[in-house]
Amino acid sequence: MKMPVPDRGVIDRKAAIVAGLRRIVPGAGVIDAPEELRAYECDALAAYRCPPLAVVLPSTTEEVSAVLRFLHGQGVPVVPRGSGTSLAGGALPTADSVILGVSRMTRVLEVDLADRIIRVESGRTNLSVSGAVEADGFFYAPDPSSQLACAIAGNVAMNSGGAHCLKYGVTTNNLLGVTMVLMDGTVVTLGGGHMDAGGLDLLGVVCGSEGQLGVVTEATLRILPKPEGARPVLIAFGSNEVAGACVSDIIRAGVLPVAIEFMDRPCIEACEAFAKAGYPDCEALLIVEVEGSEAEIDHQIGLIRQIAGRHAPLEFRESRSADEAARIWLGRKSAFGAMGRIADYICLDGTIPVSELPRVLAGIADLSAKYGLKVANVFHAGDGNMHPLILFDANDPADLDRAERLGADILTLCVQAGGCLTGEHGVGVEKRDLMGVQFAPADMEAQMAVKDVFDPSWLLNPAKVFPLDVSAARRRGADAA
């Protein structure tokens, strides 16, 4: 059997693009060997894979600008990439695109403890931002479960949150400024080391824009003094719905823990087997953490104990040592990895009003039974950011199709409950065909009009966020113009 012969024009074009990139980023900063491109063919949504045309890894904002200017002139699509931890296919390449990774851009550029800011290059990992100021008694609040690996670039792109976002907010609440490079190579600075910038809130537009508007190369972040103390408690329940009702009552009472995390039985068992955290035998578990002085902590825990008591908990356990607190959080932070030892899964991130938790959890259970696929629930319960994990067999195309249809129904349920399609993972490729569930055509048109301004050629992060037929038409229109 004859193998297909690559088109000579395609080969020559790729060679010219790679040569142009190597003139800008010399040495090992350009990758084009097929075996090396495999490392970039997907992100954490590993069910979908496509090798890019090439990968370029610049080291400075100036190099990013030169790369984008060159690729813009060549009409080559660009996929920005931080650490590749996106669970929504946000960094999935297309075959004709170049991945622009910022993993070499990890410097701390400025620390101002008096003004409580840190300025870093966007390839720096989330956890290492706190590491840079920890000795001075400060920390960076957003803490996604992937914080050991995920980059600030992706945090800004997806407006990431984490377990402690209930009290401290998500990325947009802790982001003061960015340096960003547009597709034509223009470098812009938005915000800075102060609370608010004058004029339109373009920083708010960029945060959560999923790489559709530009490539963020630097970020100015708010840092906070570490609290005097913190203590987590475990509250065990006999059902998901009762645990959800307890969360709603805690929030309704005006108590503001730093975190309220939820896990159901499948997730509890997987995390316990992995982390040996000493979790109780129950159907649903809440991890509630409060912070402050010892007197403040005791007062808050007393209120939470009183509220939880109305829901007949199976167990209410306070952490009594730093080691016990660390084990409790190790179990929760290991949840995604622990579940991955059991099965392939799709991780959703629909967000709902907290008062709707009992109804939505019951609805997810009904949908799980309907599709015949197990769903494990682990999520940031305090702000209603759901993370249902749909377990399936990635080697069975029919199973993947069922899992995707179940996921679509769960996200539709979240929107119908008054929530939204994504809380922190982004739309990416995973939810692009569900955008019509939440947004009317006029709403999407307004969003696309913003992209027209920042990226008129529609070359940045193609095939993401908007339904494929709609974005393809926009791209054709840009080409025709």
N, C-alpha and C positions, 0 to 999 in steps of 0.2 A: 504494500500500500504506500503510495507516495504521500509524503508530508507536504502541507501547503507551503509555498514559498512566500516569505514576507515581501510585501510591496517595496520596490526599490525607493520610491518616493518617501514612504514612511520611514525607512531606515535612514535615508539621508537627512530627513527633517529632524529625527531624534538625535542624530550625530551632531547636527548643527546646534541644536538647543543645548545638549550636554557640553559641547565645546564652549558655547557662550557662557554657560554657568560656571565652568571651570576657570574662565578668565576673571570672573568676579570672586569666586570662592575657591581658592586653589587647594591642592592637597586632597585629603580624604573628605572634604566637605561636600563633594558631589558623588552620589551613588547611582549607578546605572546598570550594574551587573545583575542579571535576572535572579541569581540565588540570593543576593543581598537585598533586593527589592522585596523579597517575601516577608521580611520583618515589618514592612510598612503596608502590606496589602489589606490590613484590617485594623480596627481598634478593639475595644473590649466587647463590642457587639460582633463576636467572631463568626456568627452564622453567615456573614456576607464578606466576601473577599474579592479584591481586584488589584493586581499590581499596578502601580503608577508608571508613568513614562520615565520618571527619574525622581530622585530626592536631593534636595539641597539643604545644607545645614550651616547657615551663616552664623557669624559670631558677634556682629554688631548691628546696631540700627542702620548704620550707613550701608553695610552689606545687604541687609534686607531691602533697603530702598533701591539699591542698584539691581538686585535680582528681580524685584517686581517691575521696575522700569523696563528691563530687558524682556521679561516674559509678556508684559503688556504689549510691547511692540511686536512680539511674535504671535500675539493672539492665543497664548497658551493658558488654559485654566490652572488655578493655583489652589491647593488644599492646605490651609494652615494646620499645623500639628504641634501640640504641646508634648505631653507624655503618652498620648494614645490610650488614655483610660476611659474615653467616652463610651457610655453604655447605650448610646442612641445612634451610633454610626456617624458621629459628627466629624471624624477624621478619615472616613472611608474615601479612598481615592477613586477617580475614574481613570480609564486606560489612557486617556489623552492628557492627563493632568500631571503637574509637578507638585510633589509634597514639599512645602517649606516648613521645616522643623526648627523650633527655637531651643532645642535641648542643650545647645552649647552656650546659651545666654543665661548664665546663672549668677551673675555678680550682684552683691549688695552695693548699691550706688550711694546711698545716704541713710543715716540713722539720726533722727532728731528726737531725743527722749523728752525734751522740754515741750515740744509741740506734738509729741506722741505719733510720729510718722516714721515709716521706713519706705525707701524707694528701691525697688529691685528690678532686675531684668526678668522678663516674663517666663523664661525657662526654669526658673528656680522652683523647687517643689514647695508645696503648701506648708508641710511640717517644718522645713528648714527655715522658713521665714520666722516662725516662733523661735527656732533654735538660735537665730542670729541675735535675738534680744533677750533670751531667757535668763542669762546671767545678770542682766540689769533689772529683772523682776517684771518683764513685760511679755505679752504673747499676742499672736494674731488669731482672732476669734473664729472665723469660719473653719470648720474641721470636717470636710467630707471623709467618708470611710476610706477613701483611697489616698488620704493626705500624705502618706509616706512616699507615694509615687507621682501623684497628679501635679501638674504645673500650674502656676498662677495664670498663664496664658489661657488654659482651658477653663479655669475657675471663672475668669472674666467673661469668656465666650459663652459659658452656660449659666452664669450667675449662680454658682454652686453654693450649697449650704453646708449642712452637717448636723451632728447631734446637738450642738449647743446653739443652734440658730434661733431657738425659741426665745432666748433672752438677748442674744447679741446680734441677731439678724444674719442675712446671707451676704454674699460678696458685695452687692450694690450698697449695702449699709456700711461697709468697711472699706470702700474704694473711693479715694479722693482725686485721683488723676491717672491718666495714661499718656504714653507716647505711642502713636499708632501710625503705620505706614499704609497709605492708600494703594490701590492696585496700580496706579500710574507712577508710583514711587514717591509721591508727595508725603512728607513727614509732618504730622500735626500733633499738637499737644493740647489735651483737654483737661481742665481742672488743674490741681496741683496740691501743695501742702497747706490747704485751707479748707474750710467747711463747704463753701459754695462758690461756684464761678458765675460771673455775670452772663447774661444772655440766655439762649436756649440751653436746656439740659441735654447737651449732646453726649455727655458722659453716661447719662441714664439710657440713652439710645444704644450706645456701644456695648454696655454691660448686658449680656444676654443675647447679643446679636449673632452668635454662633459662627463667627468668622465670615459673615456675609458682607461686612462693611470695610474691613481692613485687618491688618496684622498688628496686634498689640505687642510691642517690644519692651516696654517698661511700664511699671505700675507703682503708683504711690498709695500706700495702704495705711489704714489706721491701726495703731497698736495700743493695747490696753494694759494697765497694771494687773498683775496676777491677783486673784482674789485672796483674801486672808485664809480662807479654808473652803473645802467642798466635801460633800458627803452624798453618795448615792444610796438609794434604798431599792429593794426588790419587792414587788407586790405581785403575788400569784393569784390567778383567777381560774374558775372552772369553765369559762367560755370567752371567745373573742368579743362577743357583743357586750358582755358585762365589763370587760376591760376597757372597751371603747367608751362605754357610758361613764366609767370612772374618770377617764381623761377629760371628757366633756365637762364633768362636774368640777374638776380641779381648776380648769380654765375659767369656768363660769364664776367660781368663788373669788376670782381675782388673785389667786396665788400664782406667782411667776417663777417656777423652777428654772434652772438654767437649761434643763433638758428633760423631755419625757419620751422615752423610746419604747416601742412595742415589738414583741416577738410572739409568734404562735408556736404550737407544739412542734411541728416539723422543724422549724428554725431553732427552737430551744434545744431539741435533741441533737441536731447537727453541731450547734455551737458548743454544747457541753462535751460532746465526743472529741471535739477539736481542741478547745481551750481549757477544759476541766475547771470551769468557773464556779462550780457548785450551785448551779441553777436548780430550783425546785422542780418537782414532777407536777406539771399543771398544763392546762390547755392554752393559757395566755399569760404573758409576763410583761410587767411594766418596769422599766428602770427609770427612776425619777431622781434627778440630782439637784440639790440646792447648794448655795454657797453664801459666804459671808463670815461673820464672826461666829464663835461657838453658840452664843446666845441666839443669834439670828437663825442659824441652822436648826437648832433645837426647836425654835418657835415654828419655823416653816414645816419641819417634819411632823410636828404635832398636829398642825392643820391638815396636812396630807393624810396622816393616819386617821384622823376623824372623818374626812371625806371618804377615804377608801373603806372605812368600816361600814358605811351604808351599803356597800356592794358585796358584803360577805366574802372578803378575800380568803383564800386558802392559806396564805402566809404573808406576813409583812416583816421584812428583814432589813435592818439597818447595817450598813457597812461600819465596822468598828476598827479598821486599820487601813493603812495606805496599801498594803498588799492585797487585802480583800477588795478594796475599791478598784485597784488595777486589774484584778482578775474579772470583776464584773464588766468593766469596759473592754477588756481584751475579748471576752466572749462576743459582745455586741459588734466591736470593730472587725471581728473576724467572720462575721455572718456570711458575707458574700463568698469568701474563700471556702468557708466550711460547707456551704451548700454546693459549691462547685465540686466537692469531693464525692457528692452523692449522685448528681445528675447535671446535664446541661440545663441552662435556664435562661429565660428572658426576664430582665429586671425592669419593671415599669416605675413611673414616678408621677402618676396623677396626683393632684392636690385637691382636697375637699374642705369645706367648713368643718371644724372640729365637732360640731353638734351632729353632723351626719355620719360620724364614725360607726356607730352600731348598725345603721341601715346599710351602709356601703360594705361593711365586713360581711354581713349576712348575704348581700347581693353577690359578692365575690365567691362565697361558698356555693351558692346556687349555680353560678356560671361554671365553677370548677366541676361540679357534678354533671352539668349539661354536656361539657366537652370531654369529660373523662380524663382530665389532666389535673395532677396535684398542684396546688398553689400554696406556697409558704409566704407568710406575711412578716415583714420586718420593716419598721419605718419610724420616721420622726413624728410621733403622735401629737406632740404639743402644737404643731402648726399644720396638722392634717396632711403632711407630705407622705403619701402612701408609697410603699415599695413592694408590691406583690411580686414574688418570684414564681414564674410559670415553669414547672419542670417538664422537660421533654427529651426526646432522643434526637440529637442533631444529625445522626446518620440516617434518619428516616424522614424523607421529604414530606410525607403526609403528616407526620408528627409536628414538624416545623410549621406547616400550614395551619394545623389546628391550633398550635400555640399562638400564632400571629392573630388568628381570628378571635381567640379567647382574649388576648391582650387588647384588641380593638374594642371588644365589648366592655371590658373592665374600664378602659379609659373613657368610653362613651358614658358609662355609668357615673364616673367622676364628674364629667361635665354636666350631666343631667342633675347631679346633686348640688350644683352651684359652684363646682370647682373648675379646674383647668387641666389641659392635657399634660403639662409638664411643670414640675416644681423646681428641678435643678439639673436634670440630665440633658435637657434641650429636646428639640424636635428631630434634628438630624435627618436620617433616612427613615428611622423607625416610625415616626408619626406624621410624616409629610402628607400622606393620603388621608389623614384624619383631621387636617386643619379645617376642613369644611364643617366638621362636627361642632367646633367652637366659634369659628369666624365666618361671617357672611362674606360674599364676594367683594363687597365694598371695603370691608375691613382688610382683607388680604391685599386688595389693590392699594390701599394706603400704605401698608407695610412694604410692598414692592416698590412704591414710588420713592420711599426712603432709600432703598438699595439703588435705585436708578441714579440718585444724586451721588452716593459714595462710590459706586461701581457701575458706571454706565454700560460697560461692555458685558456685564454679568459673567465675569471670569473667576470671581472669588467663591471658593467652596461650592462648586456646582452640584446640582441634583440634591440639594438639601433644603429643608424647612418648608418650601412651597411644593404643592402637588407637581409631579414631574411634567405633566403636559403644560401646565401654566408657566413654570419656569423655563421650559424649553421654548415656548412661544416668545417669552420675553427675550431670551438669548438670540433667537432668530431675528427678532425685531431690532435688537442692538446691532447685530451683524449687518443687517440690511441698511441701517442708518449710517 
